[in-house]
Amino acid sequence: MEDKHIRIISQELNISAQQIQSTLLLFAQGASIPFVARYRKEITGGLDEVQLAAIRDRKAKLEEIDKRRESILSSLQENELLTPALKEQLKAAQTLAELEDIYLPYRPKRKTRASIALEKGLEPLAKILMAQSITDVHKAAQKFINAEKGVNNTEEALAGARDIMAEWINENRHIRDGLRRLFQRQATIKSEVIKGKDEDASKFRNYFDFEEPMSRAPSHRVLAILRGENEGFLRVKIAPPEDDALGFIARKYLKTNEPAAGQLSIALKDAYKRLLQPTLETEFRNITKEKADQKAIEVFVENLRQLLMASPIGQKNTLAIDPGFRTGCKIVCLDKQGKLLHNETIYPHPPQNEVKQSINKIEQLVGAYKIDAIAIGNGTAGRETERMVKYLRFNRDVTAVMVNESGASVYSASAVAREEFPEYDVTVRGAVSIGRRLMDPLAELVKIDPKAIGVGQYQHDVDQKMLARSLEDTVMSCVNAVGVEVNTASKQLLSYVSGIGPALAQNVIDYRNEYGAFKSREEIKNVARFGPKAYEQSAGFLRIRDSKNPLDKSAVHPESYHIVKKMAKSLNVSVQDLMKDEALREKIDIRDFVTESAGLPTLRDIMEELAKPGRDPREKFGVFQFAEGVNSINDLREGMELPGIVTNITAFGAFVDVGVHQDGLVHKSKIMEKYVNDPSEHLKLNQRLKVKVESIDMQRKRIQFTMLGVEQPRYAF
């Protein structure tokens, strides 16, 4: 393992070299981030998932730099250009930009203006002009007139020499470094609308004539401007003031007032405008874009985490409705495990208006299938359907809940849905997804591409590889934090368990289908290709609720079962007694059970788990209700105070649903101060707010809110 990498990562992340080395060794052995964070705290010194991911990602970047370094060294060696001094410079380089700057003068070139001038024998003239010591440049240039080589007069000779000087300036590492620093300090991002596209580009109107220092440009604005450029509506330039850039180069090169200096002055302007500025702008664009991507991905990841960790209503007999007007409302009935029992369509809304028949049908189904909860999709006709359902009176306690259906249509048309419900159409699958989301959001949402869930910011504009990795990390983190009941989990849910993946998940399903429910964690070892490493990585995150061993439904890893048994034995009680009786647990001094592999962090986790085995870390479910009589944007008035629910959080504010089919924005300047400035107080997805309507733009269907406060759930299920 590269000591240099460990040293660099340690310095950058402020984590000890020993922790870095131990973590990288665990990764090399195939350990996942959730497993290391939960079950190897003694080895890593208690690093959390964010720190572990940062170590992994930085190591990958350093390996990418090393790979490029080796490629450059190999190329130079083959071309007999590698000197000991050059080799040392390349080995000392710590960034890709630094490597490329060192390599630039030796890089195989395509035909350039400078290479053509060199072929014409004009390099000596370029050196004479560069020295800035001659007074008659035309006299010096006359010596290089050569019609056979294509130099017909002094002007052509001087032009060729300037091309050579421009390339020398471009290849100067110190010039490039200095200009980079200038870009970092003074570059602005400037955009203007492309002539004739004003009307088509209306959504980018804010950027028709826009300029802002790059150092202050927020990520969402950068991505919006770059999107406008990619869609062909905006012309964008990123650069520092040209006079400052030219002044910097001039100070490095111009030494006299001789005529030769005039030629050099022309060359340096050409070098900057034609070579340096475009190259550095591209480089700086990429750096800026990467930072903006990272910020947007952080927002997306946090939103996704909150959505995945949303409160589940739990195992309830559920009736789900996917609302619609003309095509009707698709109804499905699900049992407590989410199994589809019944489906049909009702038409309570225009144009059919079969209200009475629809009400009768819902009442019949609630009674027949002993329904505990009704899930209503929040799309088209959602509020109208909710209003109808809320007026019904059942002979049992039934809770009606609006469910965010973003991505349900993506799931219903997916291969996963076709495999699960091959005999049903997309409308039935979509309704099933809505119902299951209410029962367990995490278990259902893992079946959908995270980008389709609708909680991101510019997710289609950012680096897709970086986004995919971050989203996969997040889904895996959430799944393993909650734990998975192995006897009921879908293939998709099992796939995200540490150490399993899609192939092993299918093997688990196949085994379950052939032999029935798993009776213990130990039995999981019988699954095809479920080797010791997979078992080590996954066992602690898998739950078997009905196992005879009470620890099998907890997050205590099987490798620590002997510790718990030893604790119970020390008190002459059973493991089950120890888990049930807090007084017994209080008699345990965990310091008596420290071993070489299980230190205090692991023992504390064990004690917490014994107190609440298999505890779901998600918050208790609560029901939210929109304001009565506010069903569309036409019902809104400025100054109205309404309950709302947060549906998306971005760098510029939060989007809030008040039940009018159009989310409104609470700009960050309108969010209560403590939620902006205090890290311990921040808005979350599905959080209940009280908002005031600031403005309504009917033409653009935009609503602006001010946040007034946080509302508690009306009641919990």
C-alpha positions in Angstrom: 0.0 0.0 0.0 1.4 3.4 -1.0 2.8 5.2 2.0 2.7 8.5 0.0 -1.1 8.1 -0.6 -1.7 7.4 3.1 0.3 10.5 4.0 -1.6 12.7 1.5 -5.0 11.5 2.6 -4.1 11.8 6.2 -3.1 15.4 5.8 -6.1 16.4 3.6 -8.8 14.7 5.8 -7.1 15.3 9.2 -7.3 11.6 10.0 -4.3 9.6 11.4 -2.2 7.6 9.0 -2.9 4.5 11.1 -6.6 4.9 10.6 -6.2 5.5 6.9 -4.0 2.4 6.5 -6.3 0.2 8.5 -9.4 1.4 6.6 -7.7 0.8 3.2 -6.7 -2.6 4.2 -10.3 -3.5 5.2 -11.5 -2.2 1.8 -8.8 -4.2 0.0 -10.2 -7.3 1.8 -13.6 -6.6 0.4 -15.3 -4.9 3.3 -18.2 -2.5 2.6 -18.5 1.0 4.2 -21.6 0.1 6.3 -19.9 -3.0 7.6 -16.6 -1.2 8.5 -18.5 1.7 10.1 -20.7 -0.6 12.3 -18.6 -3.6 13.1 -14.9 -2.5 12.8 -14.8 0.6 15.0 -11.8 -0.6 17.0 -9.8 -1.1 13.8 -10.6 2.3 12.2 -10.8 4.3 15.4 -14.6 4.9 15.0 -14.6 6.5 11.6 -18.1 7.1 10.3 -19.5 6.4 6.8 -18.8 9.9 5.5 -15.1 9.7 6.5 -14.8 6.2 5.1 -16.3 7.2 1.8 -13.9 10.2 1.6 -10.9 7.9 2.2 -12.1 5.5 -0.5 -12.8 8.3 -3.1 -9.5 10.2 -2.4 -7.5 6.9 -2.8 -9.2 6.4 -6.2 -8.3 9.9 -7.3 -4.7 9.4 -6.3 -4.6 6.1 -8.2 -5.9 7.9 -11.3 -3.1 10.4 -11.0 -0.5 7.6 -10.6 -1.9 5.8 -13.7 -1.5 9.0 -15.8 2.0 9.5 -14.4 3.0 6.0 -15.5 1.6 6.6 -18.9 3.6 9.9 -19.3 6.8 8.3 -18.0 6.4 5.4 -20.5 5.8 7.8 -23.4 8.9 9.8 -22.6 11.0 6.7 -22.1 9.9 5.3 -25.5 10.8 8.6 -27.2 14.1 8.9 -25.4 13.1 12.2 -23.8 13.2 11.1 -20.1 16.0 12.7 -18.1 16.6 12.1 -14.4 15.6 15.6 -13.6 12.3 15.3 -15.6 11.5 12.0 -14.0 11.9 13.6 -10.5 9.6 16.4 -11.5 6.9 14.0 -12.7 7.2 11.9 -9.6 6.8 14.9 -7.3 3.7 16.2 -9.1 0.6 15.8 -7.0 -2.2 16.9 -9.4 -3.2 16.0 -12.9 -2.8 19.7 -14.0 0.8 19.7 -12.7 1.6 16.5 -14.5 0.2 17.8 -17.8 2.0 21.1 -17.5 5.4 19.3 -17.0 4.6 17.0 -20.0 3.3 19.7 -22.3 6.6 20.7 -24.0 7.4 17.0 -24.7 4.0 15.9 -25.7 3.7 14.7 -29.4 2.1 17.6 -31.2 -0.3 17.8 -34.1 0.6 20.3 -36.8 0.5 23.8 -35.3 1.4 27.2 -36.4 4.5 27.0 -34.3 5.5 23.6 -35.7 5.2 24.9 -39.3 7.3 27.9 -38.4 10.0 25.6 -36.9 10.0 23.6 -40.2 10.7 26.8 -41.9 13.8 27.3 -39.8 12.5 30.3 -37.8 13.5 29.2 -34.3 16.8 31.2 -34.3 14.8 34.3 -35.2 12.4 33.6 -32.3 15.3 33.3 -29.9 16.7 36.6 -31.1 13.4 38.4 -30.6 12.9 36.7 -27.3 16.2 38.2 -26.1 14.8 41.7 -26.9 18.3 43.1 -27.6 18.1 44.1 -31.3 16.9 47.4 -32.6 16.1 46.5 -36.2 13.8 43.5 -36.3 13.2 43.7 -40.0 17.0 43.5 -40.7 17.2 40.5 -38.5 14.2 38.9 -40.2 15.7 39.4 -43.7 18.3 36.7 -43.0 15.5 34.1 -42.7 13.7 34.9 -46.0 13.7 31.6 -48.0 11.2 31.1 -50.7 11.8 27.4 -50.9 10.7 27.0 -47.3 7.7 29.3 -47.8 9.2 32.5 -46.1 8.7 35.1 -48.8 9.3 38.3 -46.8 10.2 39.7 -43.4 6.6 39.9 -42.3 6.2 36.2 -42.8 9.4 35.5 -41.0 8.4 37.7 -38.0 4.9 36.1 -38.0 6.4 32.6 -37.8 8.8 33.7 -35.1 5.9 35.1 -33.1 4.0 31.8 -33.4 7.0 30.0 -32.0 7.3 32.5 -29.1 3.6 32.1 -28.4 4.0 28.4 -28.0 7.0 28.8 -25.7 4.9 31.1 -23.5 2.0 28.7 -23.5 4.3 25.8 -22.4 5.8 27.8 -19.5 4.8 26.1 -16.3 5.2 29.2 -14.2 3.0 31.3 -16.5 0.3 28.6 -16.4 0.5 28.4 -12.6 0.3 32.1 -12.2 -2.7 32.4 -14.6 -4.4 29.6 -12.7 -4.1 31.6 -9.5 -5.5 34.6 -11.4 -8.4 32.6 -12.6 -9.1 31.4 -9.0 -9.0 34.9 -7.6 -10.6 37.1 -10.4 -12.4 34.9 -12.9 -16.0 35.8 -13.6 -18.7 33.8 -15.2 -20.4 35.8 -17.9 -23.4 34.8 -20.0 -25.5 36.4 -22.7 -28.4 35.2 -24.8 -27.6 34.0 -28.3 -29.1 36.5 -30.8 -32.5 35.5 -32.0 -33.2 33.0 -29.2 -34.7 35.4 -26.7 -38.3 34.0 -26.8 -37.3 30.3 -26.8 -34.8 30.9 -23.9 -37.3 32.6 -21.6 -36.6 30.2 -18.7 -33.0 31.4 -18.7 -34.0 35.1 -18.8 -32.1 35.8 -15.6 -28.9 35.0 -17.4 -29.4 36.9 -20.7 -26.9 39.6 -19.6 -25.2 38.2 -16.5 -21.8 38.4 -14.8 -20.7 37.2 -11.4 -17.3 36.4 -9.7 -16.8 32.7 -10.0 -15.6 32.5 -6.4 -19.1 33.6 -5.3 -21.3 31.9 -7.8 -23.4 29.2 -6.0 -23.5 25.7 -7.5 -27.2 25.9 -8.7 -26.5 29.1 -10.6 -23.4 27.7 -12.3 -25.4 24.6 -13.3 -28.3 26.6 -14.6 -26.0 28.8 -16.8 -24.2 25.8 -18.2 -27.5 24.1 -18.9 -28.5 27.2 -20.9 -25.3 26.9 -22.8 -25.7 23.2 -23.5 -29.3 23.8 -24.7 -28.0 26.4 -27.2 -29.5 29.5 -25.7 -26.6 31.1 -23.9 -23.1 32.1 -24.7 -20.8 31.6 -21.7 -17.3 32.8 -20.9 -15.3 32.1 -17.8 -12.1 34.3 -17.4 -10.4 36.9 -15.4 -10.1 40.5 -16.7 -8.0 40.3 -19.9 -5.8 43.3 -19.0 -4.8 41.6 -15.7 -3.9 38.4 -17.4 -1.9 40.1 -20.2 -0.2 42.3 -17.6 0.9 39.3 -15.6 2.5 37.6 -18.7 4.1 40.9 -19.7 5.7 41.4 -16.4 7.4 38.0 -16.7 8.7 38.5 -20.3 9.0 42.2 -21.3 12.3 43.6 -20.2 13.1 46.5 -22.6 11.5 49.0 -24.9 13.4 47.8 -27.9 11.4 47.0 -31.1 12.0 43.3 -30.4 9.9 43.7 -27.3 7.1 44.9 -29.5 7.2 41.6 -31.4 7.2 39.7 -28.1 4.3 41.8 -26.9 2.2 40.7 -29.9 3.3 37.1 -29.3 2.3 37.1 -25.7 -1.2 38.5 -26.5 -1.6 35.8 -29.1 -0.4 33.2 -26.6 -3.0 34.2 -24.1 -6.0 34.7 -26.4 -5.4 31.7 -28.7 -3.7 29.2 -26.4 -3.7 29.9 -22.7 -7.1 31.5 -22.1 -9.1 28.7 -24.0 -7.1 25.9 -22.3 -7.3 27.4 -18.8 -11.0 28.3 -19.3 -11.7 24.7 -20.1 -9.7 23.5 -17.2 -11.4 26.0 -14.8 -14.8 25.2 -16.2 -14.2 21.5 -15.4 -13.0 22.3 -11.9 -16.0 24.7 -11.3 -18.4 22.2 -12.8 -17.0 19.4 -10.6 -17.5 21.5 -7.5 -21.0 22.5 -8.6 -21.7 18.8 -9.3 -20.4 17.8 -5.9 -22.7 20.4 -4.2 -25.7 19.4 -6.2 -25.0 15.7 -5.5 -24.7 16.5 -1.7 -28.1 18.1 -1.9 -29.6 15.2 -3.8 -28.0 12.6 -1.5 -29.3 14.3 1.6 -32.8 14.5 0.1 -32.7 10.9 -0.9 -31.5 9.8 2.5 -34.4 11.6 4.1 -36.9 10.2 1.7 -35.6 6.6 2.1 -35.6 7.0 5.9 -39.2 8.4 5.9 -41.4 7.0 8.6 -43.1 3.8 7.6 -46.7 3.2 8.6 -45.8 -0.5 9.1 -47.5 -3.7 8.3 -51.1 -2.7 7.7 -53.8 -4.0 5.4 -53.7 -1.2 2.8 -56.0 0.1 0.1 -54.0 2.2 -2.4 -55.5 4.6 -5.0 -53.7 5.9 -8.0 -56.1 8.8 -8.9 -57.1 10.1 -12.3 -59.9 11.9 -14.0 -60.8 10.5 -17.4 -59.1 7.2 -16.9 -60.5 6.7 -13.4 -58.9 5.8 -10.1 -57.1 2.5 -10.0 -57.6 0.7 -6.6 -55.6 -2.1 -5.2 -55.9 -4.0 -1.9 -52.7 -5.2 -0.2 -52.2 -7.5 2.8 -49.8 -6.6 5.7 -46.9 -8.0 3.7 -47.7 -5.9 0.6 -49.1 -8.8 -1.4 -51.7 -7.8 -4.0 -55.1 -9.2 -3.2 -57.5 -7.3 -5.4 -57.6 -4.5 -8.1 -60.3 -2.6 -9.9 -61.1 0.9 -11.2 -63.6 3.5 -10.0 -64.7 6.7 -11.8 -65.7 9.3 -9.1 -64.5 12.3 -11.1 -65.5 14.0 -14.3 -66.4 13.1 -17.0 -68.0 10.0 -15.5 -68.9 11.4 -12.0 -69.8 8.0 -10.6 -69.4 9.3 -7.0 -72.0 7.1 -5.2 -70.8 3.9 -6.9 -67.2 4.8 -6.1 -67.9 5.5 -2.4 -69.9 2.2 -2.1 -67.0 0.3 -3.7 -64.4 1.8 -1.3 -66.6 1.0 1.7 -67.1 -2.6 0.5 -63.3 -3.2 0.0 -62.4 -1.6 3.4 -64.7 -4.1 5.1 -63.9 -7.1 2.9 -60.1 -6.8 3.3 -60.1 -5.4 6.8 -58.3 -2.3 5.6 -56.3 -0.2 8.1 -54.9 2.5 5.9 -55.7 4.1 2.6 -52.8 5.5 0.5 -53.7 8.1 -2.1 -51.2 9.2 -4.8 -50.6 13.0 -4.8 -50.7 13.4 -8.6 -53.6 14.3 -10.9 -56.9 14.2 -9.1 -55.1 13.4 -5.8 -56.7 16.2 -3.7 -60.1 15.5 -5.1 -59.8 11.8 -4.3 -58.5 12.6 -0.8 -61.5 14.9 -0.2 -63.9 12.2 -1.1 -62.2 9.5 1.0 -61.9 11.8 4.1 -65.7 12.2 4.1 -66.3 8.5 4.3 -67.2 6.9 7.6 -66.0 3.3 8.1 -66.9 0.7 10.7 -63.3 0.4 11.7 -60.3 2.8 12.3 -58.9 3.7 8.9 -56.2 6.3 8.2 -56.1 8.0 4.8 -52.7 9.4 3.7 -51.5 11.3 0.7 -48.4 9.6 -0.7 -45.8 11.2 -2.9 -46.0 9.2 -6.1 -42.8 10.5 -7.8 -41.2 7.7 -9.7 -44.2 5.3 -9.4 -44.7 5.5 -13.2 -41.0 4.7 -13.7 -41.3 1.6 -11.5 -44.6 0.5 -13.1 -42.9 0.3 -16.5 -39.7 -1.2 -15.3 -38.3 -4.7 -15.7 -38.5 -5.1 -11.9 -42.3 -4.4 -11.9 -42.9 -6.7 -15.0 -41.0 -9.5 -13.2 -43.0 -8.9 -10.0 -46.5 -8.5 -11.7 -46.2 -10.0 -15.2 -50.0 -10.4 -15.6 -50.9 -6.9 -14.6 -50.7 -3.6 -16.5 -48.8 -0.4 -15.5 -51.8 1.1 -13.7 -52.0 -1.8 -11.2 -48.3 -1.8 -10.7 -48.3 2.0 -10.0 -51.1 1.7 -7.4 -49.3 -1.2 -5.7 -46.1 1.0 -5.5 -48.1 3.8 -3.9 -49.5 1.5 -1.3 -46.2 -0.1 -0.5 -44.5 3.3 -0.2 -46.9 4.1 2.7 -46.1 0.7 4.4 -42.4 0.9 4.0 -40.9 3.7 1.8 -37.4 2.3 1.9 -38.3 -1.2 0.8 -40.3 0.2 -2.2 -38.1 3.1 -3.3 -35.0 0.8 -3.7 -36.8 -0.6 -6.7 -36.6 2.8 -8.5 -33.7 4.5 -10.1 -33.0 7.3 -7.5 -32.8 9.9 -10.2 -36.5 9.3 -11.0 -37.7 10.0 -7.5 -37.7 13.7 -8.1 -35.8 15.1 -5.1 -32.6 16.2 -6.8 -31.2 19.4 -8.2 -29.9 19.4 -11.8 -29.3 15.6 -11.4 -29.2 15.1 -15.2 -26.6 17.8 -15.6 -24.0 16.5 -13.1 -21.3 13.9 -13.5 -23.4 10.7 -13.8 -20.6 8.4 -12.6 -20.1 10.5 -9.5 -23.8 10.7 -8.9 -24.4 7.0 -9.3 -21.7 6.1 -6.8 -23.0 8.6 -4.3 -26.6 7.5 -4.7 -25.6 3.8 -4.4 -23.6 4.6 -1.2 -26.7 6.4 0.2 -29.2 3.6 -0.6 -26.8 1.0 0.9 -26.3 3.2 4.0 -30.0 3.5 4.6 -30.8 -0.1 3.9 -28.1 -1.4 6.3 -29.0 1.2 8.9 -32.6 -0.1 9.1 -31.8 -3.7 8.6 -33.6 -6.2 6.3 -36.0 -9.0 7.3 -34.5 -11.8 5.1 -37.8 -13.8 4.9 -39.9 -11.0 3.4 -37.3 -8.7 1.6 -37.4 -8.3 -2.2 -34.5 -9.1 -4.4 -33.8 -5.3 -4.8 -33.8 -4.7 -1.1 -31.5 -7.6 -0.4 -29.1 -6.5 -3.2 -28.2 -3.4 -1.1 -27.3 -5.4 2.0 -23.6 -5.2 2.7 -21.7 -8.1 1.0 -24.7 -9.4 -1.0 -25.4 -7.8 -4.4 -27.9 -8.8 -7.1 -26.6 -12.4 -7.8 -26.5 -13.5 -4.2 -29.9 -11.8 -3.5 -31.5 -13.9 -6.2 -29.9 -17.0 -4.6 -31.4 -16.0 -1.3 -34.9 -15.7 -2.9 -34.4 -19.0 -4.7 -33.5 -20.8 -1.5 -36.4 -19.2 0.3 -38.8 -20.3 -2.4 -37.5 -23.9 -2.3 -37.0 -24.4 1.4 -39.4 -21.9 3.0 -38.5 -19.2 5.5 -35.1 -19.1 7.1 -35.2 -20.3 10.7 -31.9 -18.7 11.7 -29.0 -16.6 10.5 -26.8 -19.7 10.5 -29.1 -21.2 7.8 -28.2 -18.4 5.5 -24.8 -20.1 5.0 -26.7 -22.9 3.1 -27.5 -20.4 0.3 -25.6 -21.2 -2.9 -22.3 -19.2 -3.2 -22.9 -17.5 0.2 -19.4 -17.9 1.4 -17.7 -16.8 4.7 -16.9 -13.3 3.4 -20.4 -12.6 2.3 -21.8 -14.0 5.6 -19.4 -11.8 7.6 -20.3 -8.7 5.7 -24.1 -9.2 5.6 -25.2 -11.2 8.7 -25.4 -8.3 11.1 -27.7 -6.4 8.8 -30.1 -9.4 8.1 -33.0 -10.0 10.5 -34.9 -13.1 11.2 -37.9 -12.1 13.4 -39.1 -15.6 14.2 -35.8 -17.2 14.9 -35.4 -19.2 18.1 -32.2 -17.2 18.8 -33.4 -13.8 19.9 -30.1 -12.2 18.7 -31.0 -13.1 15.1 -33.6 -10.3 15.1 -31.0 -7.8 16.4 -28.0 -5.9 14.9 -25.6 -7.9 17.1 -23.3 -9.6 14.7 -23.0 -13.4 15.0 -19.3 -13.0 15.6 -20.3 -11.4 18.9 -22.9 -13.9 20.0 -20.4 -15.6 22.3 -19.9 -12.3 24.2 -23.6 -11.9 24.9 -23.8 -15.5 26.0 -20.8 -14.9 28.3 -22.6 -11.8 29.7 -25.8 -13.8 30.4 -23.8 -16.7 31.9 -22.1 -14.3 34.3 -25.5 -13.5 35.8 -26.8 -17.1 35.5 -29.6 -16.0 33.2 -30.5 -16.7 29.6 -29.8 -14.3 26.7 -33.5 -13.7 26.3 -33.8 -12.7 30.0 -30.9 -10.3 29.6 -32.6 -8.7 26.6 -35.9 -8.3 28.4 -34.7 -7.1 31.8 -33.0 -3.7 32.0 -32.1 -4.3 35.7 -30.0 -7.3 34.6 -28.3 -5.3 31.9 -27.4 -2.6 34.4 -25.4 -5.2 36.4 -23.1 -5.7 33.4 -19.7 -3.9 33.5 -18.7 -4.1 29.8 -15.1 -3.5 30.7 -15.1 -7.1 32.0 -15.8 -8.3 28.4 -13.2 -6.4 26.4 -11.2 -8.7 24.1 -8.6 -8.1 21.5 -11.2 -8.0 18.8 -14.1 -6.4 20.7 -13.4 -3.2 22.5 -15.6 -0.7 24.3 -17.2 0.7 21.0 -18.4 -2.7 20.0 -19.6 -3.6 23.5 -21.5 -0.3 23.8 -23.2 -1.1 20.5 -24.1 -4.5 21.8 -25.6 -3.2 25.0 -27.7 -0.6 23.0 -28.9 -3.4 20.7 -29.9 -5.7 23.6 -32.0 -2.9 25.0 -33.9 -2.4 21.7 -33.2 -5.4 19.4 -33.8 -4.6 15.8 -34.9 -1.1 16.6 -36.0 0.8 13.5 -34.0 4.1 13.4 -36.8 5.8 11.5 -39.1 8.3 13.2 -42.6 7.2 14.2 -45.2 7.7 11.5 -47.4 10.8 11.6 -50.4 11.8 9.4 -50.4 15.2 7.7 -53.5 17.1 6.5 -53.7 19.9 4.0 -56.0 22.9 4.5 -59.6 22.3 3.6 -60.9 24.1 0.6 -57.5 24.7 -0.9 -57.2 22.3 -3.8 -55.7 24.2 -6.8 -53.5 27.2 -7.5 -56.7 29.2 -8.2 -57.7 28.8 -4.5 -54.6 30.6 -3.3 -54.5 34.2 -2.2 -51.5 36.3 -1.2 -51.2 36.4 2.6 -52.8 33.0 3.1 -51.3 31.0 5.9 -51.3 27.3 5.2 -49.9 23.9 6.4 -47.5 22.4 3.9 -45.0 19.6 3.6 -41.4 19.8 2.3 -41.0 17.9 -1.0 -37.6 18.9 -2.1 -34.6 20.8 -0.7 -32.1 22.7 -2.9 -29.2 25.0 -2.4 -31.5 28.0 -3.0 -34.5 27.0 -0.9 -37.1 24.4 -0.2 -40.2 23.3 -2.2 -43.4 22.9 -0.3 -46.6 21.2 -1.2 -49.8 22.8 0.2 -52.1 20.5 -1.8 -52.6 22.5 -5.0 -50.8 20.2 -7.5 -48.0 22.7 -7.8 -45.2 22.9 -5.2 -44.2 26.4 -4.2 -40.7 27.7 -3.3 -39.6 29.0 0.1 -36.5 30.9 -1.0 -33.6 30.5 1.5 -34.0 34.2 2.3 -37.6 33.4 3.5 -36.6 30.4 5.7 -36.5 31.1 9.4 -33.1 32.2 10.4 -32.2 29.4 12.7 -32.9 26.8 10.0 -30.3 28.5 7.8 -27.6 29.3 10.3 -27.8 26.5 12.9 -26.5 23.2 11.6 -28.5 21.4 14.3 -31.7 22.9 12.9 -32.3 22.2 9.2 -35.3 21.4 7.1 -36.0 17.8 6.1 -38.0 16.2 3.4 -41.6 15.4 4.5 -41.3 18.0 7.3 -44.5 19.8 8.2 -44.3 23.6 7.9 -46.6 26.5 8.2 -46.1 28.9 5.3 -47.5 32.2 4.1 -48.3 32.8 0.4 -46.0 35.7 -0.8 -46.8 35.7 -4.5 -48.6 33.7 -7.2 -47.5 33.8 -10.9 -50.5 32.1 -12.7 -48.9 32.3 -16.1 -45.7 30.5 -15.1 -47.5 28.5 -12.4 -45.0 29.6 -9.7 -45.8 30.1 -6.0 -43.5 31.9 -3.5 -43.9 31.2 0.2 -42.5 32.5 3.4 -41.8 30.0 6.2 -43.7 30.8 9.4 -42.8 27.8 11.5 -42.7 24.1 11.9 -45.9 22.2 12.5 -46.1 19.0 14.6 -48.0 16.0 13.1 -51.8 16.3 13.7 -51.8 12.8 15.2 -49.7 9.6 14.9 -50.9 6.3 13.5 
